[in-house]
Amino acid sequence: MQPSIHLQFLCSGRRLHLFAALLFAFCQNPLYPLNAQDSSKPKESVRILFAGDIMLDNGPGNLVANGKDPFEACASLFEGIDLSIGNLECVLGRGGEMKLKPYVYRGATDSPRFLKKYFHALSLANNHSLDFGPGGMVEMLAVLDREKIPNFGGGLNLKQAMAPFVTEIKGHKIAIFGFNEFRAQEYAATETVAGNAPLLEPGVTQAIKNAKETLGCNVVIPFLHWGEELMPAPRPDQTKWSKAWIDAGATAVIGAHPHIPQTVETYRGAPIVYSLGNFVFDYYPVDPLEWTGWIAILEISPGGVVNLEIKTVILDAAGCPKPAPTE
């Protein structure tokens, strides 16, 4: 109710003192303050960087073991970034039991030193986070906690794995989820066993809605480990689900896993990057002669307008990235 409605009534007769008291209280804590601003709304744009698969074993791991920074050549791409996110495609720590599979990756011991230099948070939702089983995941979580590196998409149990990374930057409340599609059930956490967050519906859609409606996040981004390896385009169902997640409230949809970049599109003003490709990953005889990957930078305005910028990187013989030459 507008306070001016009662002004004439309260000023009559002996009610003057009551009016003065109410006026003082209103000025101290007004229902409709003049020239008030909503401090909860973003005032500036925020810049969020996503990098693709990061594997710190083999060639990159040898560099790390010798004290060399595998990300150094791309340091300039991280300048002016408010939040940087990567997909950690290996296990940290020495725990767990190695699984019998064609490719098994354990990051070099000193990997956290370089990861936290560039990344604010890491997704563990991928098929290599369980290369040393649930025990390996448990120790990796302990390593990341000790090194104070936030992570998401993996956890000691399913509830923890499904929880988003949430942070507030420049008035934006941001939630980022990690989900793994590749052998989703096999690598999924359970109520009592460590693992990662499976990409299953309706779980992803509900997670996005909860972040918007319950957590009050104005920026919600699912970071997905999905798609077909070495294929240049997404499957039709990936396009369908990406659009459904944007309808549910996602600000953007970002993917990785195919090892190469895939197509980009925009739906209702929200960008969809189906695959970023590799960021740090060495070569095998069956691989392309040269790995090319993308860094995606989202600039989100106070009003929610999203601008996407793509930076291309080329991986050298050791599997480390450098910015692609610009014409």
C-alpha positions as CSV (number, residue, x, y, z in Angstrom):
1,M,0.0,0.0,0.0
2,Q,1.3,3.4,-0.9
3,P,2.1,5.5,2.2
4,S,0.6,8.7,0.7
5,I,-2.9,7.2,0.9
6,H,-3.0,7.7,4.7
7,L,-1.2,11.1,4.8
8,Q,-4.3,13.3,5.2
9,F,-6.0,11.0,7.7
10,L,-3.0,10.7,10.0
11,C,-2.4,14.5,10.1
12,S,-5.8,15.3,11.6
13,G,-6.3,16.0,15.3
14,R,-4.2,14.1,17.9
15,R,-2.8,11.7,15.3
16,L,0.0,14.0,14.4
17,H,2.5,12.4,16.7
18,L,1.6,9.0,15.4
19,F,2.1,10.2,11.9
20,A,5.5,11.6,12.8
21,A,6.5,8.2,14.3
22,L,5.3,6.3,11.3
23,L,7.1,8.7,8.9
24,F,10.3,8.3,10.8
25,A,10.0,4.5,10.6
26,F,9.2,4.6,6.9
27,C,12.3,6.7,6.2
28,Q,14.4,4.3,8.1
29,N,13.0,1.2,6.2
30,P,10.7,2.4,3.4
31,L,8.4,0.0,1.5
32,Y,8.9,2.1,-1.7
33,P,12.3,3.9,-1.3
34,L,12.9,6.7,-3.6
35,N,15.7,6.2,-6.2
36,A,16.3,2.7,-4.8
37,Q,18.4,0.2,-6.8
38,D,18.1,-3.6,-6.6
39,S,21.6,-4.6,-5.3
40,S,20.9,-8.2,-6.2
41,K,20.8,-7.6,-9.9
42,P,24.0,-7.8,-12.0
43,K,25.7,-4.4,-12.8
44,E,28.4,-5.6,-15.1
45,S,29.0,-8.2,-17.8
46,V,30.7,-11.5,-16.8
47,R,33.2,-13.4,-19.0
48,I,33.3,-17.2,-18.6
49,L,35.8,-19.4,-20.4
50,F,35.4,-23.1,-21.2
51,A,38.2,-25.4,-22.4
52,G,37.9,-28.9,-23.6
53,D,39.6,-32.2,-22.6
54,I,42.6,-31.8,-20.4
55,M,44.8,-35.0,-20.1
56,L,48.0,-34.6,-18.1
57,D,49.5,-38.0,-18.5
58,N,52.0,-39.2,-21.2
59,G,53.5,-36.3,-23.2
60,P,51.8,-33.5,-21.2
61,G,52.5,-35.4,-18.0
62,N,56.2,-35.7,-18.8
63,L,56.4,-31.9,-19.2
64,V,54.6,-31.3,-15.9
65,A,57.0,-33.8,-14.2
66,N,59.9,-31.7,-15.5
67,G,58.4,-28.5,-14.1
68,K,57.0,-27.1,-17.3
69,D,53.7,-25.4,-17.7
70,P,51.5,-27.2,-20.3
71,F,49.2,-24.2,-20.6
72,E,51.8,-21.5,-20.8
73,A,51.5,-20.8,-24.6
74,C,47.8,-20.0,-24.1
75,A,48.1,-17.8,-21.0
76,S,47.0,-14.7,-22.9
77,L,43.7,-16.3,-23.7
78,F,42.8,-16.4,-20.0
79,E,43.4,-12.6,-19.5
80,G,40.3,-10.7,-18.6
81,I,38.3,-13.8,-17.8
82,D,36.2,-13.8,-14.7
83,L,35.6,-17.6,-14.5
84,S,37.5,-20.4,-16.3
85,I,36.2,-24.0,-16.5
86,G,38.0,-27.1,-17.9
87,N,37.3,-30.8,-18.3
88,L,39.9,-32.8,-16.4
89,E,40.2,-36.0,-18.5
90,C,42.5,-37.9,-16.1
91,V,42.8,-39.1,-12.5
92,L,44.9,-37.2,-9.9
93,G,46.5,-38.9,-7.0
94,R,48.0,-42.4,-6.7
95,G,44.9,-44.3,-5.3
96,G,42.5,-46.8,-6.8
97,E,42.9,-49.8,-9.0
98,M,43.7,-49.5,-12.7
99,K,40.8,-50.6,-14.9
100,L,41.4,-52.9,-17.9
101,K,40.6,-50.6,-20.8
102,P,42.5,-49.4,-23.9
103,Y,43.4,-45.9,-22.5
104,V,44.0,-45.2,-18.9
105,Y,45.2,-41.8,-17.7
106,R,46.7,-40.7,-14.4
107,G,47.9,-37.1,-14.2
108,A,51.4,-36.1,-13.2
109,T,51.8,-35.5,-9.5
110,D,52.4,-31.8,-9.9
111,S,49.4,-31.2,-12.1
112,P,47.3,-29.3,-9.5
113,R,50.0,-26.5,-9.4
114,F,49.3,-25.7,-13.1
115,L,45.6,-26.5,-13.1
116,K,44.8,-23.9,-10.3
117,K,46.9,-21.3,-12.0
118,Y,44.5,-21.2,-14.9
119,F,41.2,-22.8,-13.9
120,H,38.6,-21.7,-11.3
121,A,36.8,-25.1,-11.4
122,L,37.1,-28.4,-13.2
123,S,34.5,-30.9,-14.4
124,L,35.1,-34.5,-13.5
125,A,32.1,-35.8,-15.5
126,N,33.9,-37.9,-18.1
127,N,34.9,-41.5,-18.9
128,H,38.5,-41.2,-17.6
129,S,37.7,-39.9,-14.1
130,L,37.0,-43.6,-13.2
131,D,40.2,-45.0,-14.9
132,F,41.2,-46.2,-11.4
133,G,37.7,-47.0,-10.2
134,P,35.8,-45.4,-7.3
135,G,38.9,-45.5,-5.2
136,G,40.7,-43.4,-7.7
137,M,37.9,-40.9,-7.7
138,V,37.8,-40.7,-3.9
139,E,41.5,-39.9,-3.8
140,M,41.2,-37.4,-6.7
141,L,38.5,-35.6,-4.8
142,A,40.8,-35.4,-1.7
143,V,43.6,-34.0,-3.9
144,L,41.4,-31.3,-5.4
145,D,40.0,-30.5,-1.9
146,R,43.6,-30.2,-0.5
147,E,44.7,-28.0,-3.4
148,K,41.5,-25.9,-3.1
149,I,40.4,-26.5,-6.7
150,P,36.6,-26.5,-6.9
151,N,35.1,-29.3,-9.0
152,F,31.8,-30.6,-10.1
153,G,30.3,-33.5,-12.1
154,G,31.9,-36.1,-9.8
155,G,31.5,-37.0,-6.2
156,L,31.7,-39.4,-3.3
157,N,28.0,-40.2,-4.0
158,L,25.4,-39.4,-6.6
159,K,24.0,-36.4,-4.7
160,Q,27.4,-34.8,-4.6
161,A,28.2,-35.6,-8.2
162,M,24.9,-34.0,-9.4
163,A,25.4,-30.8,-7.5
164,P,26.5,-27.8,-9.5
165,F,29.5,-25.6,-9.0
166,V,27.9,-22.3,-7.8
167,T,29.6,-18.9,-7.5
168,E,28.7,-15.2,-7.6
169,I,30.7,-12.8,-9.8
170,K,29.8,-9.2,-10.5
171,G,26.3,-9.7,-9.3
172,H,25.7,-12.8,-11.4
173,K,24.8,-16.0,-9.6
174,I,26.3,-18.8,-11.7
175,A,25.6,-22.5,-11.7
176,I,27.6,-24.9,-13.8
177,F,26.8,-28.6,-14.0
178,G,28.9,-31.6,-15.4
179,F,27.2,-34.6,-16.9
180,N,28.7,-37.7,-18.6
181,E,26.9,-39.5,-21.4
182,F,29.7,-42.0,-22.4
183,R,28.7,-45.3,-20.6
184,A,26.7,-43.1,-18.3
185,Q,25.4,-45.8,-16.0
186,E,28.7,-47.7,-15.8
187,Y,30.6,-44.6,-14.6
188,A,27.7,-43.1,-12.5
189,A,28.0,-42.5,-8.8
190,T,25.5,-44.2,-6.5
191,E,24.1,-43.4,-3.1
192,T,27.2,-45.1,-1.6
193,V,29.9,-45.4,-4.3
194,A,31.9,-42.5,-5.8
195,G,31.5,-41.8,-9.5
196,N,30.3,-39.1,-11.8
197,A,27.0,-37.5,-12.8
198,P,25.2,-39.4,-15.6
199,L,23.7,-37.6,-18.5
200,L,20.1,-39.0,-18.1
201,E,16.7,-37.4,-18.5
202,P,14.8,-36.0,-16.8
203,G,17.7,-35.4,-14.4
204,V,19.5,-32.7,-16.5
205,T,16.3,-30.7,-17.2
206,Q,15.3,-30.8,-13.5
207,A,18.8,-29.8,-12.4
208,I,18.6,-26.7,-14.6
209,K,15.2,-25.8,-13.3
210,N,16.3,-26.2,-9.7
211,A,19.3,-23.9,-10.3
212,K,17.0,-21.2,-11.7
213,E,14.1,-21.5,-9.4
214,T,15.5,-22.9,-6.1
215,L,19.1,-21.6,-6.1
216,G,18.1,-18.3,-7.8
217,C,20.9,-18.5,-10.4
218,N,20.6,-16.2,-13.4
219,V,23.4,-18.0,-15.3
220,V,23.0,-21.8,-15.6
221,I,25.3,-23.8,-18.0
222,P,25.4,-27.6,-18.4
223,F,28.9,-28.7,-19.4
224,L,28.4,-32.1,-21.1
225,H,30.7,-35.0,-21.9
226,W,28.9,-36.4,-24.9
227,G,28.8,-37.1,-28.6
228,E,30.6,-39.4,-31.0
229,E,34.4,-39.3,-31.2
230,L,36.0,-37.7,-34.3
231,M,32.6,-36.9,-35.8
232,P,32.3,-33.3,-37.1
233,A,28.7,-32.8,-36.1
234,P,26.3,-33.7,-33.3
235,R,23.6,-36.4,-33.4
236,P,20.0,-35.2,-33.9
237,D,19.1,-36.1,-30.3
238,Q,21.9,-33.8,-29.0
239,T,20.3,-30.9,-30.9
240,K,16.9,-31.8,-29.5
241,W,18.1,-32.0,-25.9
242,S,20.2,-28.8,-26.1
243,K,17.2,-26.8,-27.2
244,A,15.0,-28.4,-24.5
245,W,17.6,-27.4,-21.8
246,I,17.6,-23.9,-23.1
247,D,13.8,-23.9,-22.9
248,A,14.2,-25.1,-19.3
249,G,16.4,-22.1,-18.5
250,A,20.0,-22.9,-19.6
251,T,22.0,-19.8,-20.5
252,A,24.2,-21.9,-22.9
253,V,25.1,-25.5,-23.6
254,I,28.7,-26.5,-23.8
255,G,30.1,-30.0,-24.8
256,A,33.3,-32.0,-25.1
257,H,34.5,-35.6,-25.7
258,P,34.6,-36.1,-29.5
259,H,38.3,-34.8,-29.4
260,I,37.6,-32.4,-32.3
261,P,35.4,-29.3,-32.4
262,Q,31.8,-29.7,-33.7
263,T,29.2,-27.3,-35.0
264,V,27.9,-24.2,-33.1
265,E,24.4,-22.8,-33.3
266,T,22.2,-20.4,-31.4
267,Y,18.7,-21.0,-30.1
268,R,16.6,-18.3,-28.5
269,G,19.8,-16.2,-28.1
270,A,21.6,-19.0,-26.3
271,P,24.8,-20.5,-27.8
272,I,25.2,-24.2,-28.2
273,V,28.8,-25.5,-28.6
274,Y,28.5,-29.2,-29.2
275,S,32.2,-30.0,-28.8
276,L,35.2,-28.0,-27.9
277,G,37.6,-30.7,-28.9
278,N,40.9,-31.2,-27.0
279,F,42.7,-28.6,-25.0
280,V,45.7,-30.7,-23.7
281,F,46.0,-34.2,-25.1
282,D,48.8,-36.1,-26.8
283,Y,48.8,-38.2,-29.9
284,Y,48.4,-41.9,-30.8
285,P,49.1,-43.5,-34.2
286,V,45.4,-43.7,-35.0
287,D,44.9,-39.9,-34.3
288,P,44.7,-37.1,-36.8
289,L,48.0,-35.5,-37.7
290,E,47.1,-32.4,-35.8
291,W,44.7,-31.9,-32.9
292,T,42.7,-28.6,-33.1
293,G,40.5,-27.4,-30.3
294,W,38.4,-24.5,-29.2
295,I,38.2,-22.2,-26.2
296,A,34.7,-20.8,-25.8
297,I,34.3,-17.5,-24.1
298,L,30.8,-16.4,-23.1
299,E,30.2,-12.7,-22.2
300,I,26.9,-12.4,-20.4
301,S,25.5,-8.9,-20.0
302,P,23.6,-7.7,-16.9
303,G,20.4,-8.1,-19.0
304,G,21.2,-11.7,-19.9
305,V,22.4,-11.2,-23.5
306,V,25.0,-13.8,-24.3
307,N,27.9,-13.2,-26.7
308,L,30.1,-16.1,-27.8
309,E,33.7,-15.8,-28.9
310,I,35.6,-18.9,-30.1
311,K,39.4,-19.1,-29.9
312,T,41.2,-21.9,-31.8
313,V,44.2,-23.7,-30.4
314,I,46.5,-26.2,-32.1
315,L,48.2,-28.9,-30.0
316,D,51.9,-29.4,-30.5
317,A,53.7,-32.8,-30.6
318,A,53.6,-33.1,-26.8
319,G,49.9,-32.5,-26.8
320,C,50.0,-28.9,-25.4
321,P,48.0,-26.0,-26.9
322,K,49.1,-22.8,-28.5
323,P,46.8,-20.2,-30.1
324,A,46.2,-20.8,-33.8
325,P,47.8,-18.1,-36.1
326,T,45.4,-15.3,-37.0
327,E,45.3,-13.9,-40.5
